[in-house]
Amino acid sequence: MFCTLIIAAATVIYTCFARLQWTAMIGQLDEMKSASTQNELAIKRELRPYISVNKMEMLGELTNGRSIKGHAEMINAGRTPGTSVQGCADIALLPNSRPMTDDFPCPATNNPKRLGAEISRFNLGAGAPFGVDSPGTTISPVGTLLPLLTSGALRLYFYGELSYEDTLDPKDIHHTTFCGRYNVQSHTLEICEKHNRMD
């Protein structure tokens, strides 16, 4: 009888000890799972495509009603290809009282040249550059509008947006927007306060 009690007591102690070990192992597995999820997210962030603007410029002359267009040099600074890359670039002439916004549509609603245009999609490899151009535009009547640009009453913007997918997680759709405001004195594009984002 005494041996049975000792065996029963040892079994209870062993069961309690095993339960503690099991609880500790479950906790360790949860920590490992959490660390694995965090590592997976960090790896995706490190390897995913990042398509951004490298350089923007305005091509052409505003004088004499000549055609101008914006050009943006884009690059995939990520380590994997961006897939299904598509985008838009346009020029907008806006009053100073209504400057560029983050949600300004591309193409501009008043640009009939772009309505119904075919949307091309392509893949962009890591480190690969490509160019995005706005359609050619003339500012007319230039004699009336150029002084308003020079005085700051009007602002000329070259802007655009891109969307692309990710090979690491095809459900993710990434977005890049860009905007440059034309400086009449220096003939350069200055980065806009709005419409410059990348996720």
Rosetta constraint file for C-alpha pairs under 8 A:
AtomPair CA 1 CA 5 HARMONIC 6.47 0.50
AtomPair CA 2 CA 6 HARMONIC 6.38 0.50
AtomPair CA 3 CA 7 HARMONIC 6.11 0.50
AtomPair CA 4 CA 8 HARMONIC 6.04 0.50
AtomPair CA 5 CA 9 HARMONIC 6.00 0.50
AtomPair CA 6 CA 10 HARMONIC 6.03 0.50
AtomPair CA 7 CA 11 HARMONIC 6.06 0.50
AtomPair CA 8 CA 12 HARMONIC 6.26 0.50
AtomPair CA 9 CA 13 HARMONIC 6.20 0.50
AtomPair CA 10 CA 14 HARMONIC 5.96 0.50
AtomPair CA 11 CA 15 HARMONIC 5.98 0.50
AtomPair CA 12 CA 16 HARMONIC 6.20 0.50
AtomPair CA 13 CA 17 HARMONIC 6.12 0.50
AtomPair CA 14 CA 18 HARMONIC 5.97 0.50
AtomPair CA 15 CA 19 HARMONIC 6.06 0.50
AtomPair CA 16 CA 20 HARMONIC 6.27 0.50
AtomPair CA 17 CA 21 HARMONIC 6.27 0.50
AtomPair CA 18 CA 22 HARMONIC 6.03 0.50
AtomPair CA 19 CA 23 HARMONIC 6.13 0.50
AtomPair CA 20 CA 24 HARMONIC 6.15 0.50
AtomPair CA 21 CA 25 HARMONIC 6.11 0.50
AtomPair CA 22 CA 26 HARMONIC 6.19 0.50
AtomPair CA 23 CA 27 HARMONIC 6.28 0.50
AtomPair CA 24 CA 28 HARMONIC 6.23 0.50
AtomPair CA 25 CA 29 HARMONIC 6.06 0.50
AtomPair CA 26 CA 30 HARMONIC 6.17 0.50
AtomPair CA 27 CA 31 HARMONIC 6.26 0.50
AtomPair CA 28 CA 32 HARMONIC 6.11 0.50
AtomPair CA 29 CA 33 HARMONIC 6.03 0.50
AtomPair CA 30 CA 34 HARMONIC 6.14 0.50
AtomPair CA 31 CA 35 HARMONIC 6.08 0.50
AtomPair CA 32 CA 36 HARMONIC 5.96 0.50
AtomPair CA 33 CA 37 HARMONIC 6.20 0.50
AtomPair CA 34 CA 38 HARMONIC 6.26 0.50
AtomPair CA 35 CA 39 HARMONIC 6.06 0.50
AtomPair CA 36 CA 40 HARMONIC 6.06 0.50
AtomPair CA 37 CA 41 HARMONIC 6.23 0.50
AtomPair CA 38 CA 42 HARMONIC 6.17 0.50
AtomPair CA 39 CA 43 HARMONIC 6.07 0.50
AtomPair CA 40 CA 44 HARMONIC 6.19 0.50
AtomPair CA 41 CA 45 HARMONIC 6.20 0.50
AtomPair CA 42 CA 46 HARMONIC 6.12 0.50
AtomPair CA 43 CA 47 HARMONIC 6.04 0.50
AtomPair CA 44 CA 48 HARMONIC 5.62 0.50
AtomPair CA 44 CA 168 HARMONIC 6.72 0.50
AtomPair CA 46 CA 78 HARMONIC 7.63 0.50
AtomPair CA 46 CA 79 HARMONIC 7.57 0.50
AtomPair CA 47 CA 78 HARMONIC 6.21 0.50
AtomPair CA 47 CA 79 HARMONIC 4.90 0.50
AtomPair CA 47 CA 80 HARMONIC 5.97 0.50
AtomPair CA 48 CA 78 HARMONIC 5.64 0.50
AtomPair CA 48 CA 79 HARMONIC 6.05 0.50
AtomPair CA 48 CA 80 HARMONIC 5.52 0.50
AtomPair CA 48 CA 81 HARMONIC 7.71 0.50
AtomPair CA 48 CA 82 HARMONIC 7.99 0.50
AtomPair CA 48 CA 166 HARMONIC 6.50 0.50
AtomPair CA 48 CA 167 HARMONIC 7.71 0.50
AtomPair CA 48 CA 168 HARMONIC 6.79 0.50
AtomPair CA 49 CA 76 HARMONIC 6.13 0.50
AtomPair CA 49 CA 77 HARMONIC 6.65 0.50
AtomPair CA 49 CA 78 HARMONIC 4.01 0.50
AtomPair CA 49 CA 79 HARMONIC 5.96 0.50
AtomPair CA 49 CA 80 HARMONIC 5.26 0.50
AtomPair CA 49 CA 81 HARMONIC 5.82 0.50
AtomPair CA 49 CA 82 HARMONIC 5.36 0.50
AtomPair CA 49 CA 126 HARMONIC 6.97 0.50
AtomPair CA 49 CA 166 HARMONIC 6.63 0.50
AtomPair CA 50 CA 76 HARMONIC 5.35 0.50
AtomPair CA 50 CA 77 HARMONIC 5.24 0.50
AtomPair CA 50 CA 78 HARMONIC 4.69 0.50
AtomPair CA 50 CA 82 HARMONIC 7.74 0.50
AtomPair CA 51 CA 74 HARMONIC 6.75 0.50
AtomPair CA 51 CA 75 HARMONIC 5.51 0.50
AtomPair CA 51 CA 76 HARMONIC 4.25 0.50
AtomPair CA 51 CA 77 HARMONIC 6.14 0.50
AtomPair CA 51 CA 78 HARMONIC 7.27 0.50
AtomPair CA 51 CA 82 HARMONIC 7.59 0.50
AtomPair CA 51 CA 176 HARMONIC 6.99 0.50
AtomPair CA 52 CA 74 HARMONIC 5.56 0.50
AtomPair CA 52 CA 75 HARMONIC 5.69 0.50
AtomPair CA 52 CA 76 HARMONIC 6.57 0.50
AtomPair CA 52 CA 77 HARMONIC 7.33 0.50
AtomPair CA 52 CA 176 HARMONIC 6.58 0.50
AtomPair CA 52 CA 198 HARMONIC 7.23 0.50
AtomPair CA 53 CA 72 HARMONIC 6.55 0.50
AtomPair CA 53 CA 73 HARMONIC 5.86 0.50
AtomPair CA 53 CA 74 HARMONIC 4.42 0.50
AtomPair CA 53 CA 75 HARMONIC 6.47 0.50
AtomPair CA 53 CA 178 HARMONIC 7.05 0.50
AtomPair CA 54 CA 72 HARMONIC 7.41 0.50
AtomPair CA 54 CA 73 HARMONIC 5.39 0.50
AtomPair CA 54 CA 74 HARMONIC 5.39 0.50
AtomPair CA 54 CA 75 HARMONIC 6.48 0.50
AtomPair CA 55 CA 72 HARMONIC 5.70 0.50
AtomPair CA 55 CA 73 HARMONIC 5.06 0.50
AtomPair CA 55 CA 74 HARMONIC 7.23 0.50
AtomPair CA 56 CA 70 HARMONIC 7.31 0.50
AtomPair CA 56 CA 71 HARMONIC 5.73 0.50
AtomPair CA 56 CA 72 HARMONIC 4.36 0.50
AtomPair CA 56 CA 73 HARMONIC 6.30 0.50
AtomPair CA 56 CA 180 HARMONIC 7.13 0.50
AtomPair CA 56 CA 189 HARMONIC 6.68 0.50
AtomPair CA 57 CA 70 HARMONIC 5.87 0.50
AtomPair CA 57 CA 71 HARMONIC 5.37 0.50
AtomPair CA 57 CA 72 HARMONIC 6.52 0.50
AtomPair CA 57 CA 188 HARMONIC 6.46 0.50
AtomPair CA 57 CA 189 HARMONIC 5.97 0.50
AtomPair CA 58 CA 68 HARMONIC 6.96 0.50
AtomPair CA 58 CA 69 HARMONIC 5.85 0.50
AtomPair CA 58 CA 70 HARMONIC 4.49 0.50
AtomPair CA 58 CA 71 HARMONIC 6.24 0.50
AtomPair CA 58 CA 158 HARMONIC 7.68 0.50
AtomPair CA 58 CA 182 HARMONIC 7.60 0.50
AtomPair CA 58 CA 187 HARMONIC 7.60 0.50
AtomPair CA 58 CA 188 HARMONIC 6.76 0.50
AtomPair CA 58 CA 189 HARMONIC 6.82 0.50
AtomPair CA 59 CA 68 HARMONIC 5.57 0.50
AtomPair CA 59 CA 69 HARMONIC 5.31 0.50
AtomPair CA 59 CA 70 HARMONIC 5.96 0.50
AtomPair CA 59 CA 71 HARMONIC 7.10 0.50
AtomPair CA 60 CA 66 HARMONIC 7.13 0.50
AtomPair CA 60 CA 67 HARMONIC 6.11 0.50
AtomPair CA 60 CA 68 HARMONIC 4.44 0.50
AtomPair CA 60 CA 69 HARMONIC 6.63 0.50
AtomPair CA 61 CA 65 HARMONIC 7.99 0.50
AtomPair CA 61 CA 66 HARMONIC 5.82 0.50
AtomPair CA 61 CA 67 HARMONIC 6.73 0.50
AtomPair CA 61 CA 68 HARMONIC 6.01 0.50
AtomPair CA 62 CA 66 HARMONIC 5.94 0.50
AtomPair CA 62 CA 67 HARMONIC 7.19 0.50
AtomPair CA 62 CA 68 HARMONIC 6.66 0.50
AtomPair CA 62 CA 138 HARMONIC 7.49 0.50
AtomPair CA 62 CA 139 HARMONIC 6.81 0.50
AtomPair CA 62 CA 142 HARMONIC 7.40 0.50
AtomPair CA 62 CA 146 HARMONIC 7.77 0.50
AtomPair CA 63 CA 142 HARMONIC 6.71 0.50
AtomPair CA 64 CA 142 HARMONIC 6.62 0.50
AtomPair CA 65 CA 138 HARMONIC 5.69 0.50
AtomPair CA 65 CA 139 HARMONIC 5.89 0.50
AtomPair CA 65 CA 140 HARMONIC 5.99 0.50
AtomPair CA 65 CA 141 HARMONIC 7.22 0.50
AtomPair CA 65 CA 142 HARMONIC 5.73 0.50
AtomPair CA 66 CA 138 HARMONIC 5.86 0.50
AtomPair CA 66 CA 139 HARMONIC 7.72 0.50
AtomPair CA 67 CA 136 HARMONIC 5.70 0.50
AtomPair CA 67 CA 137 HARMONIC 5.18 0.50
AtomPair CA 67 CA 138 HARMONIC 4.62 0.50
AtomPair CA 67 CA 139 HARMONIC 7.73 0.50
AtomPair CA 68 CA 136 HARMONIC 5.46 0.50
AtomPair CA 68 CA 137 HARMONIC 5.29 0.50
AtomPair CA 68 CA 138 HARMONIC 6.14 0.50
AtomPair CA 69 CA 91 HARMONIC 7.39 0.50
AtomPair CA 69 CA 133 HARMONIC 6.88 0.50
AtomPair CA 69 CA 134 HARMONIC 5.50 0.50
AtomPair CA 69 CA 135 HARMONIC 6.06 0.50
AtomPair CA 69 CA 136 HARMONIC 4.80 0.50
AtomPair CA 69 CA 137 HARMONIC 6.14 0.50
AtomPair CA 70 CA 89 HARMONIC 7.87 0.50
AtomPair CA 70 CA 90 HARMONIC 7.41 0.50
AtomPair CA 70 CA 91 HARMONIC 7.10 0.50
AtomPair CA 70 CA 133 HARMONIC 5.59 0.50
AtomPair CA 70 CA 134 HARMONIC 5.22 0.50
AtomPair CA 70 CA 135 HARMONIC 7.83 0.50
AtomPair CA 70 CA 158 HARMONIC 5.66 0.50
AtomPair CA 71 CA 131 HARMONIC 6.82 0.50
AtomPair CA 71 CA 132 HARMONIC 5.76 0.50
AtomPair CA 71 CA 133 HARMONIC 4.50 0.50
AtomPair CA 71 CA 134 HARMONIC 6.62 0.50
AtomPair CA 72 CA 131 HARMONIC 5.68 0.50
AtomPair CA 72 CA 132 HARMONIC 5.17 0.50
AtomPair CA 72 CA 133 HARMONIC 6.40 0.50
AtomPair CA 73 CA 129 HARMONIC 6.93 0.50
AtomPair CA 73 CA 130 HARMONIC 5.99 0.50
AtomPair CA 73 CA 131 HARMONIC 4.67 0.50
AtomPair CA 73 CA 132 HARMONIC 6.53 0.50
AtomPair CA 74 CA 129 HARMONIC 5.56 0.50
AtomPair CA 74 CA 130 HARMONIC 5.33 0.50
AtomPair CA 74 CA 131 HARMONIC 5.86 0.50
AtomPair CA 74 CA 132 HARMONIC 7.29 0.50
AtomPair CA 75 CA 127 HARMONIC 6.35 0.50
AtomPair CA 75 CA 128 HARMONIC 5.71 0.50
AtomPair CA 75 CA 129 HARMONIC 4.24 0.50
AtomPair CA 75 CA 130 HARMONIC 6.34 0.50
AtomPair CA 76 CA 81 HARMONIC 7.61 0.50
AtomPair CA 76 CA 82 HARMONIC 7.38 0.50
AtomPair CA 76 CA 124 HARMONIC 6.90 0.50
AtomPair CA 76 CA 125 HARMONIC 6.82 0.50
AtomPair CA 76 CA 126 HARMONIC 5.33 0.50
AtomPair CA 76 CA 127 HARMONIC 5.16 0.50
AtomPair CA 76 CA 128 HARMONIC 5.70 0.50
AtomPair CA 76 CA 129 HARMONIC 6.61 0.50
AtomPair CA 77 CA 126 HARMONIC 6.28 0.50
AtomPair CA 77 CA 127 HARMONIC 5.45 0.50
AtomPair CA 77 CA 128 HARMONIC 7.94 0.50
AtomPair CA 78 CA 126 HARMONIC 5.64 0.50
AtomPair CA 78 CA 127 HARMONIC 7.02 0.50
AtomPair CA 79 CA 126 HARMONIC 5.10 0.50
AtomPair CA 79 CA 127 HARMONIC 7.52 0.50
AtomPair CA 80 CA 125 HARMONIC 6.52 0.50
AtomPair CA 80 CA 126 HARMONIC 5.25 0.50
AtomPair CA 80 CA 166 HARMONIC 7.90 0.50
AtomPair CA 80 CA 167 HARMONIC 7.21 0.50
AtomPair CA 81 CA 123 HARMONIC 6.60 0.50
AtomPair CA 81 CA 124 HARMONIC 5.33 0.50
AtomPair CA 81 CA 125 HARMONIC 4.16 0.50
AtomPair CA 81 CA 126 HARMONIC 5.25 0.50
AtomPair CA 81 CA 166 HARMONIC 7.15 0.50
AtomPair CA 81 CA 167 HARMONIC 6.87 0.50
AtomPair CA 82 CA 123 HARMONIC 5.67 0.50
AtomPair CA 82 CA 124 HARMONIC 5.11 0.50
AtomPair CA 82 CA 125 HARMONIC 6.45 0.50
AtomPair CA 82 CA 126 HARMONIC 7.71 0.50
AtomPair CA 82 CA 164 HARMONIC 5.87 0.50
AtomPair CA 82 CA 165 HARMONIC 5.72 0.50
AtomPair CA 82 CA 166 HARMONIC 5.55 0.50
AtomPair CA 82 CA 167 HARMONIC 7.10 0.50
AtomPair CA 83 CA 122 HARMONIC 6.43 0.50
AtomPair CA 83 CA 123 HARMONIC 4.33 0.50
AtomPair CA 83 CA 124 HARMONIC 6.39 0.50
AtomPair CA 83 CA 164 HARMONIC 5.71 0.50
AtomPair CA 83 CA 165 HARMONIC 4.93 0.50
AtomPair CA 83 CA 166 HARMONIC 6.09 0.50
AtomPair CA 83 CA 167 HARMONIC 6.96 0.50
AtomPair CA 84 CA 121 HARMONIC 4.99 0.50
AtomPair CA 84 CA 122 HARMONIC 5.16 0.50
AtomPair CA 84 CA 123 HARMONIC 5.67 0.50
AtomPair CA 84 CA 163 HARMONIC 7.89 0.50
AtomPair CA 84 CA 164 HARMONIC 5.41 0.50
AtomPair CA 84 CA 165 HARMONIC 5.92 0.50
AtomPair CA 85 CA 121 HARMONIC 5.19 0.50
AtomPair CA 85 CA 122 HARMONIC 5.18 0.50
AtomPair CA 85 CA 123 HARMONIC 5.92 0.50
AtomPair CA 85 CA 124 HARMONIC 7.14 0.50
AtomPair CA 85 CA 162 HARMONIC 6.95 0.50
AtomPair CA 85 CA 163 HARMONIC 5.83 0.50
AtomPair CA 85 CA 164 HARMONIC 4.36 0.50
AtomPair CA 85 CA 165 HARMONIC 6.99 0.50
AtomPair CA 86 CA 119 HARMONIC 7.00 0.50
AtomPair CA 86 CA 120 HARMONIC 6.18 0.50
AtomPair CA 86 CA 121 HARMONIC 5.00 0.50
AtomPair CA 86 CA 122 HARMONIC 7.02 0.50
AtomPair CA 86 CA 162 HARMONIC 5.66 0.50
AtomPair CA 86 CA 163 HARMONIC 5.65 0.50
AtomPair CA 86 CA 164 HARMONIC 6.53 0.50
AtomPair CA 87 CA 119 HARMONIC 7.88 0.50
AtomPair CA 87 CA 160 HARMONIC 7.26 0.50
AtomPair CA 87 CA 161 HARMONIC 5.48 0.50
AtomPair CA 87 CA 162 HARMONIC 4.12 0.50
AtomPair CA 87 CA 163 HARMONIC 6.27 0.50
AtomPair CA 88 CA 106 HARMONIC 6.04 0.50
AtomPair CA 88 CA 107 HARMONIC 6.50 0.50
AtomPair CA 88 CA 132 HARMONIC 7.78 0.50
AtomPair CA 88 CA 134 HARMONIC 7.74 0.50
AtomPair CA 88 CA 160 HARMONIC 5.28 0.50
AtomPair CA 88 CA 161 HARMONIC 5.53 0.50
AtomPair CA 88 CA 162 HARMONIC 6.60 0.50
AtomPair CA 89 CA 106 HARMONIC 6.72 0.50
AtomPair CA 89 CA 107 HARMONIC 6.82 0.50
AtomPair CA 89 CA 132 HARMONIC 6.63 0.50
AtomPair CA 89 CA 133 HARMONIC 6.05 0.50
AtomPair CA 89 CA 134 HARMONIC 4.74 0.50
AtomPair CA 89 CA 135 HARMONIC 7.77 0.50
AtomPair CA 89 CA 158 HARMONIC 7.30 0.50
AtomPair CA 89 CA 159 HARMONIC 5.69 0.50
AtomPair CA 89 CA 160 HARMONIC 4.07 0.50
AtomPair CA 89 CA 161 HARMONIC 6.69 0.50
AtomPair CA 90 CA 106 HARMONIC 6.61 0.50
AtomPair CA 90 CA 107 HARMONIC 5.79 0.50
AtomPair CA 90 CA 108 HARMONIC 6.93 0.50
AtomPair CA 90 CA 133 HARMONIC 7.69 0.50
AtomPair CA 90 CA 134 HARMONIC 4.55 0.50
AtomPair CA 90 CA 135 HARMONIC 6.57 0.50
AtomPair CA 90 CA 158 HARMONIC 5.91 0.50
AtomPair CA 90 CA 159 HARMONIC 5.69 0.50
AtomPair CA 90 CA 160 HARMONIC 6.12 0.50
AtomPair CA 91 CA 108 HARMONIC 7.72 0.50
AtomPair CA 91 CA 134 HARMONIC 6.53 0.50
AtomPair CA 91 CA 135 HARMONIC 7.89 0.50
AtomPair CA 91 CA 137 HARMONIC 7.55 0.50
AtomPair CA 91 CA 156 HARMONIC 7.14 0.50
AtomPair CA 91 CA 157 HARMONIC 5.52 0.50
AtomPair CA 91 CA 158 HARMONIC 4.59 0.50
AtomPair CA 91 CA 159 HARMONIC 6.37 0.50
AtomPair CA 92 CA 108 HARMONIC 6.82 0.50
AtomPair CA 92 CA 156 HARMONIC 5.87 0.50
AtomPair CA 92 CA 157 HARMONIC 5.14 0.50
AtomPair CA 92 CA 158 HARMONIC 6.61 0.50
AtomPair CA 92 CA 159 HARMONIC 7.85 0.50
AtomPair CA 93 CA 154 HARMONIC 6.73 0.50
AtomPair CA 93 CA 155 HARMONIC 5.70 0.50
AtomPair CA 93 CA 156 HARMONIC 4.59 0.50
AtomPair CA 93 CA 157 HARMONIC 6.34 0.50
AtomPair CA 94 CA 98 HARMONIC 6.34 0.50
AtomPair CA 94 CA 99 HARMONIC 6.31 0.50
AtomPair CA 94 CA 100 HARMONIC 7.63 0.50
AtomPair CA 94 CA 154 HARMONIC 5.65 0.50
AtomPair CA 94 CA 155 HARMONIC 5.34 0.50
AtomPair CA 94 CA 156 HARMONIC 6.54 0.50
AtomPair CA 94 CA 157 HARMONIC 7.86 0.50
AtomPair CA 95 CA 99 HARMONIC 6.65 0.50
AtomPair CA 95 CA 153 HARMONIC 5.93 0.50
AtomPair CA 95 CA 154 HARMONIC 4.37 0.50
AtomPair CA 95 CA 155 HARMONIC 6.08 0.50
AtomPair CA 96 CA 152 HARMONIC 6.62 0.50
AtomPair CA 96 CA 153 HARMONIC 5.18 0.50
AtomPair CA 96 CA 154 HARMONIC 5.22 0.50
AtomPair CA 96 CA 155 HARMONIC 6.08 0.50
AtomPair CA 97 CA 153 HARMONIC 7.96 0.50
AtomPair CA 99 CA 155 HARMONIC 7.51 0.50
AtomPair CA 100 CA 104 HARMONIC 6.62 0.50
AtomPair CA 100 CA 157 HARMONIC 7.73 0.50
AtomPair CA 100 CA 192 HARMONIC 7.58 0.50
AtomPair CA 100 CA 193 HARMONIC 7.99 0.50
AtomPair CA 100 CA 194 HARMONIC 6.26 0.50
AtomPair CA 100 CA 195 HARMONIC 7.05 0.50
AtomPair CA 101 CA 194 HARMONIC 5.41 0.50
AtomPair CA 101 CA 195 HARMONIC 5.94 0.50
AtomPair CA 102 CA 194 HARMONIC 5.25 0.50
AtomPair CA 102 CA 195 HARMONIC 4.14 0.50
AtomPair CA 102 CA 196 HARMONIC 7.45 0.50
AtomPair CA 103 CA 195 HARMONIC 7.13 0.50
AtomPair CA 104 CA 108 HARMONIC 7.56 0.50
AtomPair CA 104 CA 195 HARMONIC 7.63 0.50
AtomPair CA 105 CA 109 HARMONIC 6.99 0.50
AtomPair CA 106 CA 159 HARMONIC 7.96 0.50
AtomPair CA 106 CA 160 HARMONIC 6.20 0.50
AtomPair CA 106 CA 161 HARMONIC 7.05 0.50
AtomPair CA 107 CA 111 HARMONIC 6.69 0.50
AtomPair CA 107 CA 114 HARMONIC 6.44 0.50
AtomPair CA 107 CA 115 HARMONIC 7.77 0.50
AtomPair CA 107 CA 160 HARMONIC 7.89 0.50
AtomPair CA 111 CA 115 HARMONIC 7.25 0.50
AtomPair CA 113 CA 135 HARMONIC 7.76 0.50
AtomPair CA 124 CA 128 HARMONIC 6.36 0.50
AtomPair CA 134 CA 158 HARMONIC 7.61 0.50
AtomPair CA 139 CA 145 HARMONIC 7.25 0.50
AtomPair CA 140 CA 144 HARMONIC 7.74 0.50
AtomPair CA 140 CA 145 HARMONIC 6.92 0.50
AtomPair CA 141 CA 145 HARMONIC 6.25 0.50
AtomPair CA 142 CA 146 HARMONIC 5.47 0.50
AtomPair CA 143 CA 147 HARMONIC 7.18 0.50
AtomPair CA 144 CA 148 HARMONIC 7.09 0.50
AtomPair CA 145 CA 149 HARMONIC 6.29 0.50
AtomPair CA 145 CA 154 HARMONIC 7.85 0.50
AtomPair CA 146 CA 150 HARMONIC 6.14 0.50
AtomPair CA 147 CA 151 HARMONIC 6.06 0.50
AtomPair CA 148 CA 152 HARMONIC 6.11 0.50
AtomPair CA 148 CA 153 HARMONIC 5.10 0.50
AtomPair CA 148 CA 154 HARMONIC 5.46 0.50
AtomPair CA 149 CA 153 HARMONIC 6.06 0.50
AtomPair CA 149 CA 154 HARMONIC 4.78 0.50
AtomPair CA 149 CA 155 HARMONIC 5.85 0.50
AtomPair CA 149 CA 156 HARMONIC 7.37 0.50
AtomPair CA 149 CA 184 HARMONIC 6.99 0.50
AtomPair CA 150 CA 184 HARMONIC 5.99 0.50
AtomPair CA 150 CA 185 HARMONIC 7.60 0.50
AtomPair CA 155 CA 181 HARMONIC 6.89 0.50
AtomPair CA 155 CA 182 HARMONIC 7.13 0.50
AtomPair CA 156 CA 181 HARMONIC 5.86 0.50
AtomPair CA 156 CA 182 HARMONIC 5.42 0.50
AtomPair CA 157 CA 179 HARMONIC 6.76 0.50
AtomPair CA 157 CA 180 HARMONIC 5.67 0.50
AtomPair CA 157 CA 181 HARMONIC 4.54 0.50
AtomPair CA 157 CA 182 HARMONIC 5.99 0.50
AtomPair CA 158 CA 179 HARMONIC 5.73 0.50
AtomPair CA 158 CA 180 HARMONIC 5.26 0.50
AtomPair CA 158 CA 181 HARMONIC 6.49 0.50
AtomPair CA 158 CA 182 HARMONIC 7.53 0.50
AtomPair CA 158 CA 189 HARMONIC 7.95 0.50
AtomPair CA 159 CA 177 HARMONIC 7.58 0.50
AtomPair CA 159 CA 178 HARMONIC 5.42 0.50
AtomPair CA 159 CA 179 HARMONIC 4.04 0.50
AtomPair CA 159 CA 180 HARMONIC 6.18 0.50
AtomPair CA 159 CA 195 HARMONIC 7.67 0.50
AtomPair CA 160 CA 177 HARMONIC 5.76 0.50
AtomPair CA 160 CA 178 HARMONIC 5.44 0.50
AtomPair CA 160 CA 179 HARMONIC 6.53 0.50
AtomPair CA 161 CA 175 HARMONIC 7.23 0.50
AtomPair CA 161 CA 176 HARMONIC 5.61 0.50
AtomPair CA 161 CA 177 HARMONIC 4.20 0.50
AtomPair CA 161 CA 178 HARMONIC 6.28 0.50
AtomPair CA 162 CA 175 HARMONIC 5.63 0.50
AtomPair CA 162 CA 176 HARMONIC 5.12 0.50
AtomPair CA 162 CA 177 HARMONIC 6.34 0.50
AtomPair CA 163 CA 173 HARMONIC 6.59 0.50
AtomPair CA 163 CA 174 HARMONIC 5.53 0.50
AtomPair CA 163 CA 175 HARMONIC 4.50 0.50
AtomPair CA 163 CA 176 HARMONIC 6.46 0.50
AtomPair CA 164 CA 173 HARMONIC 5.64 0.50
AtomPair CA 164 CA 174 HARMONIC 5.33 0.50
AtomPair CA 164 CA 175 HARMONIC 6.62 0.50
AtomPair CA 165 CA 169 HARMONIC 7.92 0.50
AtomPair CA 165 CA 170 HARMONIC 5.91 0.50
AtomPair CA 165 CA 171 HARMONIC 7.35 0.50
AtomPair CA 165 CA 172 HARMONIC 5.95 0.50
AtomPair CA 165 CA 173 HARMONIC 4.75 0.50
AtomPair CA 165 CA 174 HARMONIC 6.12 0.50
AtomPair CA 166 CA 170 HARMONIC 5.11 0.50
AtomPair CA 166 CA 171 HARMONIC 7.61 0.50
AtomPair CA 166 CA 172 HARMONIC 6.18 0.50
AtomPair CA 166 CA 173 HARMONIC 6.96 0.50
AtomPair CA 166 CA 174 HARMONIC 7.71 0.50
AtomPair CA 174 CA 198 HARMONIC 7.73 0.50
AtomPair CA 174 CA 199 HARMONIC 5.92 0.50
AtomPair CA 175 CA 197 HARMONIC 7.77 0.50
AtomPair CA 175 CA 198 HARMONIC 5.84 0.50
AtomPair CA 175 CA 199 HARMONIC 5.81 0.50
AtomPair CA 176 CA 196 HARMONIC 7.43 0.50
AtomPair CA 176 CA 197 HARMONIC 5.61 0.50
AtomPair CA 176 CA 198 HARMONIC 4.37 0.50
AtomPair CA 176 CA 199 HARMONIC 6.71 0.50
AtomPair CA 177 CA 195 HARMONIC 5.65 0.50
AtomPair CA 177 CA 196 HARMONIC 5.02 0.50
AtomPair CA 177 CA 197 HARMONIC 5.16 0.50
AtomPair CA 177 CA 198 HARMONIC 6.49 0.50
AtomPair CA 178 CA 195 HARMONIC 5.62 0.50
AtomPair CA 178 CA 196 HARMONIC 4.43 0.50
AtomPair CA 178 CA 197 HARMONIC 6.78 0.50
AtomPair CA 179 CA 191 HARMONIC 6.17 0.50
AtomPair CA 179 CA 192 HARMONIC 5.46 0.50
AtomPair CA 179 CA 194 HARMONIC 7.38 0.50
AtomPair CA 179 CA 195 HARMONIC 5.72 0.50
AtomPair CA 179 CA 196 HARMONIC 5.94 0.50
AtomPair CA 180 CA 189 HARMONIC 4.92 0.50
AtomPair CA 180 CA 190 HARMONIC 5.09 0.50
AtomPair CA 180 CA 191 HARMONIC 4.65 0.50
AtomPair CA 180 CA 192 HARMONIC 5.26 0.50
AtomPair CA 181 CA 189 HARMONIC 5.15 0.50
AtomPair CA 181 CA 190 HARMONIC 5.08 0.50
AtomPair CA 181 CA 191 HARMONIC 6.28 0.50
AtomPair CA 181 CA 192 HARMONIC 5.79 0.50
AtomPair CA 182 CA 187 HARMONIC 6.69 0.50
AtomPair CA 182 CA 188 HARMONIC 5.82 0.50
AtomPair CA 182 CA 189 HARMONIC 4.53 0.50
AtomPair CA 182 CA 190 HARMONIC 6.34 0.50
AtomPair CA 183 CA 187 HARMONIC 5.38 0.50
AtomPair CA 183 CA 188 HARMONIC 5.45 0.50
AtomPair CA 183 CA 189 HARMONIC 6.02 0.50
AtomPair CA 183 CA 190 HARMONIC 6.83 0.50
AtomPair CA 184 CA 188 HARMONIC 7.48 0.50
AtomPair CA 191 CA 196 HARMONIC 7.96 0.50
AtomPair CA 192 CA 196 HARMONIC 7.07 0.50
